[in-house]
Amino acid sequence: MKFPWKETPILYGEDARRFEEEMKRVDNMSKEERRANAEALSKRYEAICKKWNLVVKI
């Protein structure tokens, strides 16, 4: 690697609360919801690549 890894920042206040809530939300997702999210993300990624004429290599 060219650059060393940076330390993970410590979250405080509202950022920490928001992160904690998001982690709870993700943990409570069903397999179907996770699969639907992954498929939607993949479609958006492909659309962006097509718009910008990028080669999609997955």
Order of alpha helices (4+ residues) and beta strands (2+ residues): alpha-alpha
